[in-house]
Amino acid sequence: MGSDLLIRRARYALMCDESGAWVEDIDIAIEGGRIAGVGRDLGDAGSVIDGRDLLVMPGLVNLHTHLAMTLLRGIAEEVDLQGFLERVWAEESRIMNAAGVYAGTRLGALEALLGGTTTTLDMYFHPREAHRAAVDVGLRHVTGPLFFSFPGPDHLQWDERMALARAWPKTLESLGGPFVPPALMPHAVFTVGVDNLSEIAALAREQGALVHTHASENDRENSDTIEATGMRPVSALNASGILALGPVLGHGVRLDEHDRALISATGTSVAHCPGSNLKLASGAADIVGYREQGIRVGIGTDGCSSSNDLDMFAAMRLATNLARLVHDDPAALSARDVVRAATIEGARALGLADRIGSIEVGKEADLIALDVNAPHLVPVRDPYTSVVFSAGRSDVRHVFVAGEPIVLDRRSARVDHDNVIAEARRAVTDASPRAGQQRL
Ligand SMILES: [Zn+2]
C-alpha cells in the first residue's frame, strides 16, 4: 500500500518529457493528486486500474477555444472569418447571457474532457459563469475577463471590464478548482484599441496574468488592422506592451518576417487552430517555420461556431497533415512533435509546464488513458504515430485531472451527461430576443 491510485502495467505510456520517450508495460502511481512513481512493480494502492489495454499520456491542452460557443455549433457555414463574426455576434446577443454561457461551457467542458482534453485556454463573455461551469465538470480551465473597446453582448462598459479584471485573481480563488494562472483576454487588435491594450498590459504585469488574444487570423484582419491603426496586429500588440509579456496568440496564420521576429524575441506562443483555419479558409499557419525560428506552438480547436467540435485528436492530425502538405514534405512535422505541441508545449505557453504536460514524478496527475484494444489501433509500432494518425477522441477511456478521476469508462464521474445536454438544448431554444434585437 502506498499511493491513492495505480495504473498497473500500462501497455504504453507517452512521457512527453524532454527525452520524448515512450515506454511499455509500466506502472504509474498517483498520490495526493501528483504522479508519485513511474516504474515497474510499484506495489499496491487504494484503487488499481488494469493498464494492459491502455495507452497513457498527458492530458491534452487545448490552447485556444471558446467553450460556451458549443451552443453556436453549425451557425455559420460557408463564410469567411468576417462573415462568420457577423452571424456569431448577432446570435450571441440572443443566447449568450450568463445562463447561456454557463450551460454552453458545461457542454463544452464535458465534450473536451470526454475527448481527452484536461486543460483549456478558454476566452469568452461572463468568465465567472464559464469558470464555475468548467470547474464543476472537472476541467483545468484557464480563463479571464474578455475585453472589447465597445459593449459586447455582455453590455459591459470599459471600466466595468477593468474592474472585473482587477478582481479576477480573487474570483478565481473563490471558485476553486485545479490551479490555473489568472488571465486577461483582449479579444483582438481590431476590437480593442491600442490605448486600451496598454491598460491591459499594465494590469497583466501587475497581476502576473497571462494574456490571450486573437492575432493575424487571416489577410483581411491584417489589412483592416493596418487601416485602423497603421500597424499590423503583432506590431500593435508590441506597441501596447502586451507582446513583451509573452502572451498566447490565437491563430497567428498570417505572420510576416517582422511579426515572427517580434514573437520569437518575446517568448510569445502561437495557438495553432488548423480545423478552424481550414474551414474558414483563413490560410495555413507555417508552424514548421515558426518552430524553426524558436516560436512556441501549441494546438487549439477554436470555438465550435467555427470548427464545430472540440476534438484535439482531429486537430493534431490536421496540424500534421497540413504542415506536410504546405511544405511538400512528409517529414515536415512528426507525430511526436505534434503530440508535444498538444501537451507540454501548450502547458509551457500557459506557464504551467512545472505542473502538467508530461508524465514526470512530482507533476500533477493530468493524465488520459486510451483503450488500444480496438481494431484500428492494432498493431502499434510507434504509439505517437498511433495517437495522431489512428486514434480518435472516442478511444479515450479514463481521464484524470490533478489525480482525480474525472472520466471513467467514458462516463463523467462529475456530471450527468443527459442533464448537461438537456440544459444546453434548453439554453438555445428558450432564449428570448433582447430588446431591440431581432430574432434570427
Ligand atoms: Zn477564437
Residues whose N, C-alpha, C, O or C-beta is under 5 A from the ligand:
A	BS01	ZN	G250 D302
